[in-house]
């Protein structure tokens, strides 16, 4: 029996908890090298300790740190970057808690309001956060005007933190000049392969724009969330594009599981 996950075909219910991951105990045949790092995953709850945001776009079944730690141990991942989820809004306690219990093996990426104080950014860095993520997505609250992002990056650069951006593929052309200005100040990490449409192949408009950014200094891309670029399992078009990115930019690609796979529900096939 093959267990997999598939994209949701209906809107997620904001109140009824939706499970987005499988409780599989399979051990992969691939043996990862020592110090392998998962650069992108989230912690959901438990809601009894860390309530979800009232502005969330759906309610997940809890995916607490204990499940994440067990998964990493099973597949051979020794280090990780916890990306704070918008499901918890700007309340960073769930991610801080996971970092604190990670035995020094985990760091975090924060979601913050543009008005966050420098004192708070310094506190977050001391707590184990190494960057800040901003979303430019239709289904998530707007981050800030793109023009204000460069000024914010000056603040991050002062304390040696980096920028992570999550954006709609349609925005890549308009946001590219801003991102390029940010990259002159600090490393810029592009989420989920730019969420381009892999069905358009390696010469597609948005993938070409992504590669132009990657050709510039200080840009990195997360080879994660293949379902964001290809909605048809087994993701053949997505795999081709991911492989091309890794071949072109071997020193700039960051791999991540994207557990517990937001926007998915598991199925058995």
C-alpha positions in Angstrom: 0.0 0.0 0.0 1.4 3.3 -1.0 0.7 6.2 1.3 1.0 9.7 -0.1 -0.5 13.1 0.2 -2.5 15.0 -2.4 -3.5 18.7 -2.9 -6.8 19.7 -1.4 -9.6 19.9 -3.9 -12.0 21.9 -1.7 -11.5 25.0 0.6 -10.3 24.2 4.0 -12.8 24.7 6.8 -11.6 27.5 9.1 -13.3 25.8 12.2 -13.2 22.0 11.6 -9.7 20.8 12.3 -8.0 19.4 9.1 -5.2 16.9 9.2 -2.4 17.7 6.8 0.1 14.9 7.4 0.3 11.1 7.7 1.3 9.2 10.9 3.5 7.0 8.9 6.4 5.1 10.6 8.2 4.2 7.3 11.9 4.5 7.4 13.5 5.7 4.1 16.0 3.6 2.3 18.1 6.8 1.5 20.7 7.3 4.3 21.3 11.0 4.8 24.8 12.3 5.5 25.7 13.5 9.0 24.4 16.9 10.1 21.6 16.8 7.4 19.4 19.9 7.8 15.7 20.4 7.1 15.5 24.0 6.2 11.7 24.4 6.1 8.9 23.0 8.3 6.4 24.2 10.8 5.0 23.4 14.2 1.2 23.5 14.7 0.1 23.7 18.4 -0.9 22.0 20.5 -3.7 24.5 20.5 -4.3 23.8 24.2 -0.9 25.4 24.9 -0.4 27.6 21.8 -3.7 28.9 20.5 -4.1 29.5 16.7 -4.6 32.9 15.4 -8.2 34.2 14.9 -7.1 35.3 11.4 -6.0 31.8 10.3 -7.3 30.6 7.0 -7.9 27.1 8.4 -7.7 25.1 11.6 -5.2 22.3 11.5 -5.0 19.1 13.5 -2.1 19.7 16.0 1.4 18.9 14.7 3.4 19.5 17.8 7.2 19.5 18.2 7.2 15.9 19.6 5.9 14.6 16.3 8.4 16.7 14.3 11.4 15.6 16.5 10.3 11.9 16.1 10.0 12.3 12.3 13.5 13.9 12.0 15.0 11.1 14.1 13.3 8.4 12.0 14.6 9.8 8.6 18.0 10.9 9.8 17.7 14.7 10.0 19.9 16.2 12.7 19.3 19.9 12.3 16.4 22.1 11.3 15.0 25.5 10.6 11.5 26.0 12.1 9.5 28.5 10.0 6.9 30.1 12.1 3.5 29.6 10.6 0.9 32.2 9.9 -1.6 29.9 11.6 -0.2 31.2 14.9 0.0 34.8 13.7 2.6 36.9 15.4 2.6 34.9 18.6 6.0 33.2 18.3 5.8 31.2 21.5 5.1 27.9 19.7 8.3 28.3 17.7 10.4 29.6 20.6 9.3 26.6 22.6 10.3 24.1 19.9 13.7 25.8 19.6 14.2 25.7 23.4 13.5 22.0 23.5 15.5 21.1 20.4 18.8 20.5 22.1 20.6 23.2 20.2 19.8 21.6 16.9 17.1 24.0 15.7 16.8 27.6 14.8 13.8 29.7 13.7 12.4 32.1 11.2 10.0 34.6 12.7 6.9 36.3 11.5 6.8 39.9 12.8 4.9 43.1 12.3 6.8 45.8 10.4 6.6 48.0 13.4 8.5 45.4 15.6 11.1 47.1 17.8 14.8 46.5 17.4 14.9 45.4 21.0 12.4 42.6 20.2 14.4 41.6 17.1 17.5 41.3 19.3 15.5 39.2 21.8 14.3 36.9 19.0 17.9 36.4 17.8 19.0 35.5 21.3 16.1 33.0 21.4 17.4 31.3 18.3 15.7 33.1 15.4 18.0 33.7 12.4 15.7 35.4 10.0 12.3 37.1 9.3 9.8 35.9 6.8 7.4 38.2 4.9 4.5 36.9 2.9 3.2 38.4 -0.3 0.4 36.0 -0.8 -3.3 36.4 -1.6 -4.4 33.9 1.1 -2.2 35.5 3.8 -2.2 38.9 5.5 -0.2 41.5 3.6 3.3 42.0 4.9 4.1 45.6 4.0 4.5 47.7 0.9 7.4 46.3 -1.0 9.2 49.7 -0.9 9.3 49.5 2.9 11.0 46.1 2.8 14.5 47.6 2.0 14.4 49.8 5.1 13.4 46.9 7.2 16.3 44.9 5.8 18.7 47.5 7.0 17.5 46.7 10.5 17.9 43.0 10.0 21.4 43.4 8.5 22.5 45.4 11.6 21.9 42.3 13.7 23.1 39.7 11.2 19.7 38.2 10.4 18.4 37.3 6.9 15.3 37.8 4.9 12.9 35.1 3.8 10.1 35.9 1.3 7.1 33.9 0.2 5.3 35.3 -2.8 2.9 34.6 -5.6 4.6 33.7 -8.9 2.7 36.5 -10.6 4.5 39.0 -8.3 8.0 38.0 -9.1 8.6 40.5 -11.8 7.3 43.5 -9.8 9.0 42.4 -6.6 12.4 41.5 -8.2 13.9 45.0 -8.0 13.0 45.3 -4.3 14.4 41.8 -3.6 17.6 42.7 -5.5 18.0 45.9 -3.3 17.5 43.8 -0.2 20.1 41.3 -1.4 22.7 44.1 -1.4 22.2 44.3 2.4 21.7 40.7 3.5 21.0 37.1 2.3 17.6 36.7 0.7 15.9 33.3 0.8 13.1 32.6 -1.8 10.4 30.2 -0.6 9.1 27.1 -2.3 11.0 27.5 -5.6 9.2 30.8 -6.2 5.9 28.9 -6.4 6.3 28.9 -10.2 4.1 26.7 -12.4 6.3 23.7 -13.2 3.9 22.7 -16.0 5.4 25.6 -18.0 8.7 23.9 -18.1 12.2 25.2 -17.7 11.6 28.1 -20.1 8.4 29.4 -18.4 8.1 33.1 -17.8 8.1 32.9 -14.0 10.8 30.3 -13.7 13.0 32.4 -16.0 12.4 35.4 -13.7 13.3 33.2 -10.7 16.6 32.1 -12.3 17.5 35.7 -13.1 17.2 36.5 -9.4 19.2 33.4 -8.5 22.0 34.6 -10.9 22.5 37.6 -8.6 24.7 37.5 -5.5 23.2 36.7 -2.0 20.1 34.9 -3.3 19.1 31.4 -2.1 16.1 29.2 -2.9 14.2 26.6 -0.9 13.7 23.4 -2.8 10.6 22.6 -0.7 6.9 22.4 -1.1 6.9 20.7 -4.5 3.1 20.7 -4.4 3.3 24.5 -4.6 4.7 24.3 -8.2 3.0 21.0 -9.4 -0.4 19.9 -8.2 -0.3 16.5 -9.8 1.3 13.6 -7.8 3.8 12.1 -8.4 5.0 15.7 -9.3 7.0 14.8 -12.4 7.1 18.3 -13.7 8.0 19.6 -10.2 10.8 17.1 -9.9 12.3 18.2 -13.2 12.3 21.8 -12.2 13.7 21.1 -8.7 16.5 19.0 -10.3 17.3 21.9 -12.6 17.5 24.3 -9.7 19.9 22.1 -7.8 22.0 21.6 -10.9 22.2 25.3 -11.7 22.6 26.6 -8.2 24.1 23.8 -6.0 25.5 26.2 -3.4 22.3 28.2 -3.2 19.6 25.6 -2.7 18.2 24.8 0.7 16.1 21.6 1.0 13.1 21.3 3.3 10.3 18.8 4.0 7.6 21.5 4.5 6.1 19.3 7.2 3.2 19.1 8.2 2.4 20.1 4.6 0.0 23.0 4.9 -2.8 23.1 2.3 -2.8 19.3 2.0 -4.9 16.4 3.3 -3.4 12.9 3.2 -5.0 10.1 1.3 -4.3 6.4 0.7 -3.8 5.2 -2.8 
